[in-house]
Amino acid sequence: MHYNFAVKWLKAFRESSESICKLYDDSFIFEDVMLDQHNINSKPDLHRLFAPYANKDPDNGIGIHNFRIRSYIGDERSGLIRWEWSPEHAAVFLGLDVANKPFGTQGHTFHQYNEKGLITRESSWWDASAVLRTVGPVSPSKSLTGTKPAVVAASSGAPFTRATGLDHARRWAAALGSDTAALGDLYADYFTLEYTKVDDHLDDTITDRATLAEKLGGIANGENGTYTFTPTEWFGGNGNYGLIHWSVKIEGATTYRGLPTSGKTLETIGSTFHQFDDEGKIILESTYWEDNRVFEALGIPVVRPHYWDEDFDPASLLPG
């Protein structure tokens, strides 16, 4: 059922804001934190928030917004939609000049549904770095730290014990920030981990522990800052999957995604979806970092207008 619902949900973006809002229960919470949209729970606000995506005029600079589903993982009460988005005819996005600059990104959305199949909780995240790499004015790297561990400690070999909910989230977060070998132990022998927009599976998809250490080990090795992760929420499914909301504090890093930090301590948030095998080991991970608040802290001219506000002028989105 809900792969079908996910397609219907994405189609509704092209139809009208009314079509999208009909898919939400009257009691709902919506967030797209990349656009600074937190705890939206009013249908009028939701209408205004979705209106630009249903634009059909190719000449007004708002853009024609194209979505495509990558997968749905879940059941009839909750699940993760993985999607791609690429606008056409857009003039401005994130306050940046995108005219005649084809771009797109990937994201994921976790839904919870009521007994009628309507959305009661939505958490949407996407790769903002991919947008800036295409349109400028800077080109953030896919690697957060730009470093790789010279040596990764061997696994302790201790028997794996299953953890669930926030207990799992805390164990995963602690290992990500401090112990790459322990992190690897949390994954099944066959797993897939995606932590950035996938332009090429060869470079952007992790499927073994050696590549995991190469791509993510720089977070734990301390050579470019100390990363302290704190899980804040867990949204579980039927026991075989769930979404982690987490925060991270980055101290002592000289760069973030290759951009100079000027000695600043950085803080941001992120989301990570995990699907598990029967033993409770991770077989799929999808992670997105909320990069925009870091970019703003580093002085990059990213703008996230509150166009769901009742008095917001849509013309302010356009150049000039």
Contacts in CASP RR format, 6 or more apart in sequence:
PFRMAT RR
TARGET T0000
AUTHOR 0000-0000-0000
METHOD contacts of the structure
MODEL  1
MHYNFAVKWLKAFRESSESICKLYDDSFIFEDVMLDQHNINSKPDLHRLF
APYANKDPDNGIGIHNFRIRSYIGDERSGLIRWEWSPEHAAVFLGLDVAN
KPFGTQGHTFHQYNEKGLITRESSWWDASAVLRTVGPVSPSKSLTGTKPA
VVAASSGAPFTRATGLDHARRWAAALGSDTAALGDLYADYFTLEYTKVDD
HLDDTITDRATLAEKLGGIANGENGTYTFTPTEWFGGNGNYGLIHWSVKI
EGATTYRGLPTSGKTLETIGSTFHQFDDEGKIILESTYWEDNRVFEALGI
PVVRPHYWDEDFDPASLLPG
1 76 0 8 1.000
2 72 0 8 1.000
2 74 0 8 1.000
2 75 0 8 1.000
2 76 0 8 1.000
2 79 0 8 1.000
2 113 0 8 1.000
3 69 0 8 1.000
3 72 0 8 1.000
5 23 0 8 1.000
5 113 0 8 1.000
5 117 0 8 1.000
6 69 0 8 1.000
6 72 0 8 1.000
6 81 0 8 1.000
7 69 0 8 1.000
8 23 0 8 1.000
9 20 0 8 1.000
9 23 0 8 1.000
9 81 0 8 1.000
9 119 0 8 1.000
10 67 0 8 1.000
10 68 0 8 1.000
10 69 0 8 1.000
10 81 0 8 1.000
10 83 0 8 1.000
12 19 0 8 1.000
12 20 0 8 1.000
12 22 0 8 1.000
12 23 0 8 1.000
13 20 0 8 1.000
13 50 0 8 1.000
13 53 0 8 1.000
13 54 0 8 1.000
13 65 0 8 1.000
13 67 0 8 1.000
14 53 0 8 1.000
14 54 0 8 1.000
14 65 0 8 1.000
14 66 0 8 1.000
14 67 0 8 1.000
15 54 0 8 1.000
16 54 0 8 1.000
17 46 0 8 1.000
17 47 0 8 1.000
17 48 0 8 1.000
17 49 0 8 1.000
17 50 0 8 1.000
17 51 0 8 1.000
17 53 0 8 1.000
17 54 0 8 1.000
18 47 0 8 1.000
19 54 0 8 1.000
20 46 0 8 1.000
20 50 0 8 1.000
20 53 0 8 1.000
20 54 0 8 1.000
21 43 0 8 1.000
21 46 0 8 1.000
21 47 0 8 1.000
21 50 0 8 1.000
23 118 0 8 1.000
23 119 0 8 1.000
24 30 0 8 1.000
24 43 0 8 1.000
24 46 0 8 1.000
24 118 0 8 1.000
24 119 0 8 1.000
24 120 0 8 1.000
24 122 0 8 1.000
25 114 0 8 1.000
25 116 0 8 1.000
25 118 0 8 1.000
25 119 0 8 1.000
25 120 0 8 1.000
26 43 0 8 1.000
27 41 0 8 1.000
27 120 0 8 1.000
28 41 0 8 1.000
28 46 0 8 1.000
28 118 0 8 1.000
28 119 0 8 1.000
28 120 0 8 1.000
28 121 0 8 1.000
28 122 0 8 1.000
29 39 0 8 1.000
29 40 0 8 1.000
29 41 0 8 1.000
29 120 0 8 1.000
29 121 0 8 1.000
29 122 0 8 1.000
30 37 0 8 1.000
30 39 0 8 1.000
30 40 0 8 1.000
30 41 0 8 1.000
30 46 0 8 1.000
30 49 0 8 1.000
30 122 0 8 1.000
30 124 0 8 1.000
31 37 0 8 1.000
31 38 0 8 1.000
31 39 0 8 1.000
31 40 0 8 1.000
31 122 0 8 1.000
31 123 0 8 1.000
31 124 0 8 1.000
32 124 0 8 1.000
32 125 0 8 1.000
33 124 0 8 1.000
33 125 0 8 1.000
33 269 0 8 1.000
33 270 0 8 1.000
33 290 0 8 1.000
34 124 0 8 1.000
34 125 0 8 1.000
34 126 0 8 1.000
34 128 0 8 1.000
34 288 0 8 1.000
34 290 0 8 1.000
34 291 0 8 1.000
34 292 0 8 1.000
34 304 0 8 1.000
35 292 0 8 1.000
35 304 0 8 1.000
36 292 0 8 1.000
36 304 0 8 1.000
36 306 0 8 1.000
37 49 0 8 1.000
37 308 0 8 1.000
40 46 0 8 1.000
40 49 0 8 1.000
40 308 0 8 1.000
44 310 0 8 1.000
45 308 0 8 1.000
45 309 0 8 1.000
45 310 0 8 1.000
46 308 0 8 1.000
48 307 0 8 1.000
48 308 0 8 1.000
48 309 0 8 1.000
48 310 0 8 1.000
48 312 0 8 1.000
49 307 0 8 1.000
49 308 0 8 1.000
51 307 0 8 1.000
51 314 0 8 1.000
52 62 0 8 1.000
52 63 0 8 1.000
52 65 0 8 1.000
52 307 0 8 1.000
52 314 0 8 1.000
52 317 0 8 1.000
53 65 0 8 1.000
54 65 0 8 1.000
55 62 0 8 1.000
55 63 0 8 1.000
55 64 0 8 1.000
55 65 0 8 1.000
56 64 0 8 1.000
58 64 0 8 1.000
58 88 0 8 1.000
58 89 0 8 1.000
59 89 0 8 1.000
60 318 0 8 1.000
61 89 0 8 1.000
61 90 0 8 1.000
61 91 0 8 1.000
61 92 0 8 1.000
61 99 0 8 1.000
61 318 0 8 1.000
62 90 0 8 1.000
62 91 0 8 1.000
62 314 0 8 1.000
62 317 0 8 1.000
62 318 0 8 1.000
63 87 0 8 1.000
63 88 0 8 1.000
63 89 0 8 1.000
63 90 0 8 1.000
63 91 0 8 1.000
64 87 0 8 1.000
64 88 0 8 1.000
64 89 0 8 1.000
65 85 0 8 1.000
65 87 0 8 1.000
66 85 0 8 1.000
66 86 0 8 1.000
66 87 0 8 1.000
66 88 0 8 1.000
67 83 0 8 1.000
67 84 0 8 1.000
67 85 0 8 1.000
68 83 0 8 1.000
68 84 0 8 1.000
68 85 0 8 1.000
69 81 0 8 1.000
69 82 0 8 1.000
69 83 0 8 1.000
70 82 0 8 1.000
70 83 0 8 1.000
70 84 0 8 1.000
70 106 0 8 1.000
71 80 0 8 1.000
71 81 0 8 1.000
71 82 0 8 1.000
72 79 0 8 1.000
72 80 0 8 1.000
72 81 0 8 1.000
72 82 0 8 1.000
73 79 0 8 1.000
73 80 0 8 1.000
73 82 0 8 1.000
73 241 0 8 1.000
73 273 0 8 1.000
73 275 0 8 1.000
73 284 0 8 1.000
74 80 0 8 1.000
74 237 0 8 1.000
74 238 0 8 1.000
74 241 0 8 1.000
75 237 0 8 1.000
75 238 0 8 1.000
76 113 0 8 1.000
76 117 0 8 1.000
77 112 0 8 1.000
77 113 0 8 1.000
77 237 0 8 1.000
77 238 0 8 1.000
78 110 0 8 1.000
78 111 0 8 1.000
78 112 0 8 1.000
78 113 0 8 1.000
78 235 0 8 1.000
78 236 0 8 1.000
78 237 0 8 1.000
79 110 0 8 1.000
79 111 0 8 1.000
79 112 0 8 1.000
79 237 0 8 1.000
79 241 0 8 1.000
80 108 0 8 1.000
80 109 0 8 1.000
80 110 0 8 1.000
80 111 0 8 1.000
80 241 0 8 1.000
80 242 0 8 1.000
80 243 0 8 1.000
80 273 0 8 1.000
80 286 0 8 1.000
81 108 0 8 1.000
81 109 0 8 1.000
81 110 0 8 1.000
81 111 0 8 1.000
82 106 0 8 1.000
82 107 0 8 1.000
82 108 0 8 1.000
82 286 0 8 1.000
83 106 0 8 1.000
83 107 0 8 1.000
83 108 0 8 1.000
83 109 0 8 1.000
84 104 0 8 1.000
84 105 0 8 1.000
84 106 0 8 1.000
84 107 0 8 1.000
85 104 0 8 1.000
85 105 0 8 1.000
85 106 0 8 1.000
85 107 0 8 1.000
85 126 0 8 1.000
86 102 0 8 1.000
86 103 0 8 1.000
86 104 0 8 1.000
86 105 0 8 1.000
87 93 0 8 1.000
87 98 0 8 1.000
87 103 0 8 1.000
87 104 0 8 1.000
88 102 0 8 1.000
90 98 0 8 1.000
90 99 0 8 1.000
91 97 0 8 1.000
91 98 0 8 1.000
91 99 0 8 1.000
91 318 0 8 1.000
91 319 0 8 1.000
92 98 0 8 1.000
92 99 0 8 1.000
92 317 0 8 1.000
92 318 0 8 1.000
92 319 0 8 1.000
93 103 0 8 1.000
93 131 0 8 1.000
93 135 0 8 1.000
94 128 0 8 1.000
94 131 0 8 1.000
94 292 0 8 1.000
94 302 0 8 1.000
94 303 0 8 1.000
94 304 0 8 1.000
95 301 0 8 1.000
95 302 0 8 1.000
95 303 0 8 1.000
95 305 0 8 1.000
95 317 0 8 1.000
96 131 0 8 1.000
96 132 0 8 1.000
96 135 0 8 1.000
96 136 0 8 1.000
96 137 0 8 1.000
96 301 0 8 1.000
96 302 0 8 1.000
96 303 0 8 1.000
97 135 0 8 1.000
97 319 0 8 1.000
98 135 0 8 1.000
99 319 0 8 1.000
101 134 0 8 1.000
101 135 0 8 1.000
102 134 0 8 1.000
103 130 0 8 1.000
103 131 0 8 1.000
103 134 0 8 1.000
103 135 0 8 1.000
104 130 0 8 1.000
104 131 0 8 1.000
104 134 0 8 1.000
105 126 0 8 1.000
105 127 0 8 1.000
105 128 0 8 1.000
105 130 0 8 1.000
105 131 0 8 1.000
105 197 0 8 1.000
106 126 0 8 1.000
106 127 0 8 1.000
106 130 0 8 1.000
106 197 0 8 1.000
106 198 0 8 1.000
107 124 0 8 1.000
107 125 0 8 1.000
107 126 0 8 1.000
107 127 0 8 1.000
107 288 0 8 1.000
108 124 0 8 1.000
108 125 0 8 1.000
108 126 0 8 1.000
108 271 0 8 1.000
108 273 0 8 1.000
108 286 0 8 1.000
108 288 0 8 1.000
109 122 0 8 1.000
109 123 0 8 1.000
109 124 0 8 1.000
109 125 0 8 1.000
110 121 0 8 1.000
110 122 0 8 1.000
110 123 0 8 1.000
110 124 0 8 1.000
110 235 0 8 1.000
110 242 0 8 1.000
110 243 0 8 1.000
110 271 0 8 1.000
110 273 0 8 1.000
111 119 0 8 1.000
111 121 0 8 1.000
111 122 0 8 1.000
112 119 0 8 1.000
112 120 0 8 1.000
112 121 0 8 1.000
112 122 0 8 1.000
112 235 0 8 1.000
113 119 0 8 1.000
113 120 0 8 1.000
114 120 0 8 1.000
121 235 0 8 1.000
123 235 0 8 1.000
123 243 0 8 1.000
123 245 0 8 1.000
123 271 0 8 1.000
125 270 0 8 1.000
125 271 0 8 1.000
125 288 0 8 1.000
125 290 0 8 1.000
126 288 0 8 1.000
127 196 0 8 1.000
127 197 0 8 1.000
127 288 0 8 1.000
127 291 0 8 1.000
128 290 0 8 1.000
128 291 0 8 1.000
128 292 0 8 1.000
128 295 0 8 1.000
128 302 0 8 1.000
129 140 0 8 1.000
129 141 0 8 1.000
129 142 0 8 1.000
129 196 0 8 1.000
129 197 0 8 1.000
129 257 0 8 1.000
129 291 0 8 1.000
130 196 0 8 1.000
130 197 0 8 1.000
132 138 0 8 1.000
132 139 0 8 1.000
132 140 0 8 1.000
132 295 0 8 1.000
132 300 0 8 1.000
133 139 0 8 1.000
133 140 0 8 1.000
137 300 0 8 1.000
137 301 0 8 1.000
138 259 0 8 1.000
138 300 0 8 1.000
140 256 0 8 1.000
140 257 0 8 1.000
140 258 0 8 1.000
140 259 0 8 1.000
140 291 0 8 1.000
140 295 0 8 1.000
141 257 0 8 1.000
141 258 0 8 1.000
142 196 0 8 1.000
142 197 0 8 1.000
142 203 0 8 1.000
142 204 0 8 1.000
142 257 0 8 1.000
143 215 0 8 1.000
143 257 0 8 1.000
143 258 0 8 1.000
144 218 0 8 1.000
144 219 0 8 1.000
144 256 0 8 1.000
144 257 0 8 1.000
144 289 0 8 1.000
145 218 0 8 1.000
145 219 0 8 1.000
145 223 0 8 1.000
145 224 0 8 1.000
145 225 0 8 1.000
145 253 0 8 1.000
145 255 0 8 1.000
146 218 0 8 1.000
146 224 0 8 1.000
146 255 0 8 1.000
146 258 0 8 1.000
147 218 0 8 1.000
147 221 0 8 1.000
147 222 0 8 1.000
147 223 0 8 1.000
147 224 0 8 1.000
148 213 0 8 1.000
148 214 0 8 1.000
148 217 0 8 1.000
148 218 0 8 1.000
148 221 0 8 1.000
149 180 0 8 1.000
149 213 0 8 1.000
149 217 0 8 1.000
149 218 0 8 1.000
149 220 0 8 1.000
149 221 0 8 1.000
150 221 0 8 1.000
152 180 0 8 1.000
152 181 0 8 1.000
152 213 0 8 1.000
152 217 0 8 1.000
153 179 0 8 1.000
153 180 0 8 1.000
153 181 0 8 1.000
154 181 0 8 1.000
155 181 0 8 1.000
155 182 0 8 1.000
155 184 0 8 1.000
155 185 0 8 1.000
156 181 0 8 1.000
156 182 0 8 1.000
156 185 0 8 1.000
157 185 0 8 1.000
158 185 0 8 1.000
160 185 0 8 1.000
160 186 0 8 1.000
160 279 0 8 1.000
160 281 0 8 1.000
162 279 0 8 1.000
162 280 0 8 1.000
163 171 0 8 1.000
164 239 0 8 1.000
165 234 0 8 1.000
165 236 0 8 1.000
165 242 0 8 1.000
166 231 0 8 1.000
166 234 0 8 1.000
168 234 0 8 1.000
168 274 0 8 1.000
169 231 0 8 1.000
169 234 0 8 1.000
169 244 0 8 1.000
169 246 0 8 1.000
170 231 0 8 1.000
171 186 0 8 1.000
172 183 0 8 1.000
172 186 0 8 1.000
172 231 0 8 1.000
172 244 0 8 1.000
172 272 0 8 1.000
172 274 0 8 1.000
172 282 0 8 1.000
173 229 0 8 1.000
173 230 0 8 1.000
173 231 0 8 1.000
173 244 0 8 1.000
173 246 0 8 1.000
174 182 0 8 1.000
174 229 0 8 1.000
175 182 0 8 1.000
175 183 0 8 1.000
175 184 0 8 1.000
175 185 0 8 1.000
175 186 0 8 1.000
175 220 0 8 1.000
176 183 0 8 1.000
176 216 0 8 1.000
176 219 0 8 1.000
176 220 0 8 1.000
176 227 0 8 1.000
176 229 0 8 1.000
177 183 0 8 1.000
177 219 0 8 1.000
177 220 0 8 1.000
177 227 0 8 1.000
177 228 0 8 1.000
177 229 0 8 1.000
178 220 0 8 1.000
179 220 0 8 1.000
180 212 0 8 1.000
180 213 0 8 1.000
180 216 0 8 1.000
180 217 0 8 1.000
180 218 0 8 1.000
180 220 0 8 1.000
180 221 0 8 1.000
181 213 0 8 1.000
183 212 0 8 1.000
183 216 0 8 1.000
183 220 0 8 1.000
184 209 0 8 1.000
184 212 0 8 1.000
184 213 0 8 1.000
186 281 0 8 1.000
186 282 0 8 1.000
187 193 0 8 1.000
187 209 0 8 1.000
187 212 0 8 1.000
187 281 0 8 1.000
187 282 0 8 1.000
187 283 0 8 1.000
187 285 0 8 1.000
188 277 0 8 1.000
188 279 0 8 1.000
188 281 0 8 1.000
188 282 0 8 1.000
188 283 0 8 1.000
190 207 0 8 1.000
190 283 0 8 1.000
191 206 0 8 1.000
191 207 0 8 1.000
191 281 0 8 1.000
191 282 0 8 1.000
191 283 0 8 1.000
191 284 0 8 1.000
191 285 0 8 1.000
192 205 0 8 1.000
192 206 0 8 1.000
192 207 0 8 1.000
192 283 0 8 1.000
192 284 0 8 1.000
192 285 0 8 1.000
193 205 0 8 1.000
193 206 0 8 1.000
193 207 0 8 1.000
193 212 0 8 1.000
193 282 0 8 1.000
193 284 0 8 1.000
193 285 0 8 1.000
193 287 0 8 1.000
194 204 0 8 1.000
194 205 0 8 1.000
194 206 0 8 1.000
194 285 0 8 1.000
194 286 0 8 1.000
194 287 0 8 1.000
195 206 0 8 1.000
195 215 0 8 1.000
195 216 0 8 1.000
195 285 0 8 1.000
195 287 0 8 1.000
196 204 0 8 1.000
197 204 0 8 1.000
198 204 0 8 1.000
198 205 0 8 1.000
206 212 0 8 1.000
206 215 0 8 1.000
206 216 0 8 1.000
218 224 0 8 1.000
219 227 0 8 1.000
220 227 0 8 1.000
224 252 0 8 1.000
224 253 0 8 1.000
224 254 0 8 1.000
224 255 0 8 1.000
225 250 0 8 1.000
225 251 0 8 1.000
225 252 0 8 1.000
225 253 0 8 1.000
225 254 0 8 1.000
226 250 0 8 1.000
226 251 0 8 1.000
226 252 0 8 1.000
227 248 0 8 1.000
227 249 0 8 1.000
227 250 0 8 1.000
228 248 0 8 1.000
228 249 0 8 1.000
228 250 0 8 1.000
228 251 0 8 1.000
229 246 0 8 1.000
229 247 0 8 1.000
229 248 0 8 1.000
230 246 0 8 1.000
230 247 0 8 1.000
230 248 0 8 1.000
230 249 0 8 1.000
231 244 0 8 1.000
231 245 0 8 1.000
231 246 0 8 1.000
232 245 0 8 1.000
232 246 0 8 1.000
232 247 0 8 1.000
232 269 0 8 1.000
233 244 0 8 1.000
233 245 0 8 1.000
234 242 0 8 1.000
234 243 0 8 1.000
234 244 0 8 1.000
234 245 0 8 1.000
235 242 0 8 1.000
235 243 0 8 1.000
235 245 0 8 1.000
236 242 0 8 1.000
236 243 0 8 1.000
239 276 0 8 1.000
240 275 0 8 1.000
240 276 0 8 1.000
241 273 0 8 1.000
241 274 0 8 1.000
241 275 0 8 1.000
241 276 0 8 1.000
242 273 0 8 1.000
242 274 0 8 1.000
242 275 0 8 1.000
243 271 0 8 1.000
243 272 0 8 1.000
243 273 0 8 1.000
244 271 0 8 1.000
244 272 0 8 1.000
244 273 0 8 1.000
244 274 0 8 1.000
245 269 0 8 1.000
245 270 0 8 1.000
245 271 0 8 1.000
246 269 0 8 1.000
246 270 0 8 1.000
246 271 0 8 1.000
246 272 0 8 1.000
247 267 0 8 1.000
247 268 0 8 1.000
247 269 0 8 1.000
247 270 0 8 1.000
248 267 0 8 1.000
248 268 0 8 1.000
248 269 0 8 1.000
248 270 0 8 1.000
249 265 0 8 1.000
249 266 0 8 1.000
249 267 0 8 1.000
250 256 0 8 1.000
250 265 0 8 1.000
250 266 0 8 1.000
250 267 0 8 1.000
250 268 0 8 1.000
251 265 0 8 1.000
252 261 0 8 1.000
252 263 0 8 1.000
252 265 0 8 1.000
253 261 0 8 1.000
253 263 0 8 1.000
253 266 0 8 1.000
254 260 0 8 1.000
254 261 0 8 1.000
254 263 0 8 1.000
255 261 0 8 1.000
256 266 0 8 1.000
256 294 0 8 1.000
256 298 0 8 1.000
257 291 0 8 1.000
259 295 0 8 1.000
259 298 0 8 1.000
259 300 0 8 1.000
260 298 0 8 1.000
261 298 0 8 1.000
262 298 0 8 1.000
264 297 0 8 1.000
264 298 0 8 1.000
266 294 0 8 1.000
266 297 0 8 1.000
267 293 0 8 1.000
268 289 0 8 1.000
268 290 0 8 1.000
268 291 0 8 1.000
268 293 0 8 1.000
268 294 0 8 1.000
269 290 0 8 1.000
269 293 0 8 1.000
270 287 0 8 1.000
270 288 0 8 1.000
270 289 0 8 1.000
270 290 0 8 1.000
271 287 0 8 1.000
271 288 0 8 1.000
272 285 0 8 1.000
272 286 0 8 1.000
272 287 0 8 1.000
273 284 0 8 1.000
273 285 0 8 1.000
273 286 0 8 1.000
273 287 0 8 1.000
274 282 0 8 1.000
274 284 0 8 1.000
274 285 0 8 1.000
275 282 0 8 1.000
275 283 0 8 1.000
275 284 0 8 1.000
275 285 0 8 1.000
276 282 0 8 1.000
276 283 0 8 1.000
277 283 0 8 1.000
292 302 0 8 1.000
292 304 0 8 1.000
295 302 0 8 1.000
296 302 0 8 1.000
305 312 0 8 1.000
305 316 0 8 1.000
305 317 0 8 1.000
306 312 0 8 1.000
307 314 0 8 1.000
307 317 0 8 1.000
END
